[in-house]
Amino acid sequence: MPAASRALPLRLLDALLYSSVWLATAAAAQTAATLRLWPASSQGVAGLHTVVLVFAATLLTYNLDAALPFKHSQPPGTSGRKAWQQRHRPAMLGLAGTAALTGAYLLLTDGWVHFLPILLPLAALAIGYSWPVLPWRGRWRAIREVPLLKVFLIAGVWAAVTVGLPALALHRPLASALGLLGQRFCLVVALAIVFDIRDYSRDGAVALRTFPVLLGINGAKLVSLSFLAAAMALGLGREASPLAVVLPTALCAAVIIAAQERRGDYFFALVTDGLLLVQAAAYFIF
């Protein structure tokens, strides 16, 4: 359907999803959920600034990734997401620039420069995800091209940002959040495999070895459900509210089981990414 003929609510939804504002909101919500581990000290400026910093960093990372030049030479095919991002590349770069300025301001004014030895490797991993930075088999490759590494890289950075940064900001030992760190890692691995199911044919065509390519769709779902079960066990093991753990887990399991390559963009961008927001919201409700 041509963009001009789409109703305004759908155009706004496309902008929310495909500009990564939805995903950045999920990252900010999960950071806020982490801060609930230390309620006495998380209500002040440091906690709020950390949530904003994570929002800005997520928006910057994903918009820069989506705006990569080589991605705009690829035909969008039937993907409304890719077509939207190709049409709105200047706006996405503008969002990335605004996010970069916001993040830089917070880093400088809140004393994050003292943590640069920790932050720089995270930034390098985020940048190297899609950029060719690794010499491998005669040419430069992105980190995401290393077999099976992609989902673990995404989950590791996501957990480090949404759990580790709040601990740093509040000067809390990371050991006090290890259960949540493991839970967050396993949850994101489970959902990242769903996106590999979306990219099954494309990854197979370029010999990118992901779980679906190596194990098939059903095998990848079993791996995803295994990580989801581990996330639930870790959540219950750290004495979180059972409803806050079990209900989001059930929703995640339903999405994993329903995942198919042919599913539309809204299934992945709205529903699957939205599960991260649901999981965070559950800790405020229950």
N, C-alpha and C positions, 0 to 999 in steps of 0.2 A: 504494500500500500504506500503510495507517495507520501512524503512527509507532510506536504501542504494539506492533504485531505484528512490527516489524522486529527481526531478531536483534541482539544487543548489539554484535558486531563492526561491523555496518553502521551502527548508530547512532553508534558511535565514529568511524567513517570519515566519516560526514556531518559530525560536529562538527569534525573535523580539517580537512576541505576547506572547508566553508561558513562557518567562523569566520575563514578566511584564515590560520590557523596554518600550513597547508601552504605557502601562497604566501610568507608571511613567513620560513619556514625556507629556502625557495629563495633569497630575497633575501640572507639571512644567509650561506648557503653560497657565493653568488656573491661576496659581499664577502670571505669568507675566501679564495676563489680569487684575488681581486685582490691580497690581502696577500702571496701567494706571489711576487709580483714583487720584493718587498723582504724576503727571508727573514731577513736579519740583524736587522731591527728590528721584524718583525711578530709575534714570539712573546711579546712582553710585554703589559703591562696595556693599553696604548693600542690594540693590535690587537684584543684580546678585547673591550674596551669598544666599539670601532667595530662589531664584528659584532653585539653585543647592541643597540646603538643603531639599527642598520639593521633588525634584527628588530622592535624596538618601534615604529619609525616606520612600517614597512610594515603592521604589525598595526593601528596606530591609523588610518592613512589608509583602508585598505580596509574596516574595520569601521564607521567613520563614514560612508563612502560607502554601504555596504549598509544602514545604519540610517536613512537619510534619510527624513523623514516621507512624502514623496510616493511613495516606493517601496513603502510599506506600505499605500497605498490602491489599489495596482494588483493586479488578480487574478493569482495565481500561475500559473494555467493548468496546464500539465503539468510545470512546472519544480519538481523537488524541491528545488533550491537556493533558489529564491525562497520556497517554502513554509516551508522550514526557517528561513530568515532572518527571516521574518515572525513565526514562533512564538517565536523566541529573541532578539528584539530587545533585551530588558533584559540578557541575558547578553552580547550583542555590545557594548552600550554599556559594560558593566562591563569587558570586555576592553580596549576602547578607553581607558577611564579608567586602567586599570592600566598600559597601554602608555604613555600620556601622562605619568604620574608617573615611570615608569622612564626615559623619554627625557629628561624635564626634569632629573632627578637627574644623569644622565650629562652633559647639556649644561652644567650648572652646575659640576659637580665636575671635569670634564676640560678646562675652559677653552674650550669651544666658543663661548662668547659673543663671542670675538674674530672669529669667522667669521659672525656674524649677517648682514652684508651679502650673503653668499653663500647662507646657509641660508634666509633669509626669502623670497626669490623662489621657491625650490624649494617651500617650504611653501605659498606663495600659489598656485602652479600646481597643487599636489596638491589643495588645498581648492577651487579654482575649476574643477576638472575636472567636477564634477557640480552645484555650486552656481551659481545665476544671478548672475554678477558682471559680464557684458559687456552694455552697451547695444547692441542690434543690431536694426534693422528694427522699431523701435517697441516693443520689449519687452526685458526682461533675459533673457540666455541664459547657459547654462553654456559653458565653453570647449570641451567635447566636441561641442557643436553646430556649431562652425565646420567647414565642409566639409573632409574628409580630414585634419583636424588631429589627431584623437583618437589614432591609432596613433603618430604622431610625438611627441606630447606624452608619452604613456605611456613610450615608448622613451627619450626625452630625460631624463625625471626618473629612470627606472630606472637608466640608465647613469651619470648624475651622482651618484646616491646610492651605487651599488655599486662604482663606480670612483673618482669624485671624492672622496667622503668618506674612504676609506682613505688617499688621497694627502694630504689635508689633515691627517688625524690623525697621520701619520708624518712630516709636513713634507717631503714629496717633491714635486718638480715634476710637474705634471700632464702635461707633455710626455713624461715617461718612461712614461706609460701610454696615450698617444694611440691606439696600435694596438688595445689592449684596449677602450678607450672606443668606438671605431668598431665593433669586432666586436660588443660588447654591444648597442649601439644597433641595428645591423642585425638581430641575432637577435631582439630584442624586437619590432621592427617586424613581422618575419615572423610571429611567434606572435600578436601583437595582431590581425593581419588574420584569423587563424583565429577569434577571438572575434567579429569583425564578421560572419563567415559564420554563426556561431551566431545573431546578432541580425538577420539579413538581413530577414526579414519585418517585424519590429517597427520597425527603423530605416526601412524603406521606407514603412511606414504613417504615420510622422510626418515624412517627407521629410528624414530625416537622411542626408546624402550621404556614404556610406562607400565604400570600394573595391568591395565586393560590390554595393551599390546602383547604383553608376555603371557598373561593368564586368561585372556578373554574377559568379556564383560562380567559374566557370572563369577569368575574367579576373583576379579577386582572387587566386586561387591562383597564377597566373603572376607577379603582382607579389610575392606572399609568397615564392615560390621564388627570385625574383631577389634579394631582400634576404638570403635565407638563403645564396645563393651568394656574395654580397658578404661576409657574415659569415665564411664559410669561407675566402675568399681573404685576408681581413685576419688571420684566425687563423694561417693558414699563413705569411703574410708576416711576422708577428712571431716566427717560428721557434718556435712552440709545438709540442708533440709532435703529429705527424700523426694518431696514433690518438685523441688527446684532442680533435682538431678534427673529423676525418672521421666517426668513429662517431656522436657526438651529432648531427652534421649529417644523416647518413643517417636517423636516427630522426625528426628534425624533418621531413625531407622526406616520410617515410611518413605522418606525422600530418597534414601540410598536404594531401597528396593525398587522404587518407581523410576530411578534414573535410567535413561536411554539416550543414545546419541541423537535421536530424532527430536527430543524434547525441545521446545521453543526457548528463546532467550530469557523469557520471564521466569521459566522454571529454574534456571541457573542463577540469573542475576538477582531476581526478586526473592524467590523461595529459598534456594540453597544458601545464598549469602545471608538471607534474612534469619536463618536458623541461629547464626552467631548472635544476632540481636535478641532473639527469643531466649537463648540460653542465658544471656546477661540479664535480661529483664526478669527472668524467673527468680533470680537471687534477691531482687527488690520486692517481689510480690509475695514470695513464700518464706 
